Amino acid sequence: MKLHIKKVVQGDMLLGGWLRSNVLLGLFIVFLFVLYITNRYNIEGTVKDIEKCSKDIKQLHRQHIMMKTRYQNSSMMLVLSEKLEPVGVSVSKEPIKEVIFISK
């Protein structure tokens, strides 16, 4: 089958038997492309969600550690005040002030 410019310009090539017999193959390939693009788009969204959740988990872990430390410190102060109460020593309710030393 020779390809002539006249057949291409007139559109006879599109009416040929080979193209008509492979229309389903072409549609199947287009369907696969659409499926691939849709799948890729969904995967990118899922990856973004996973990254966001990972950042949230790290932040919650930090908050957990801070709260655990505060609880331990407050429970140690309570135990200390209970042990020192019979001796007559009381724990101060004022927060500790930070002292800055400047060396010359």
Order of alpha helices (4+ residues) and beta strands (2+ residues): alpha-alpha-alpha
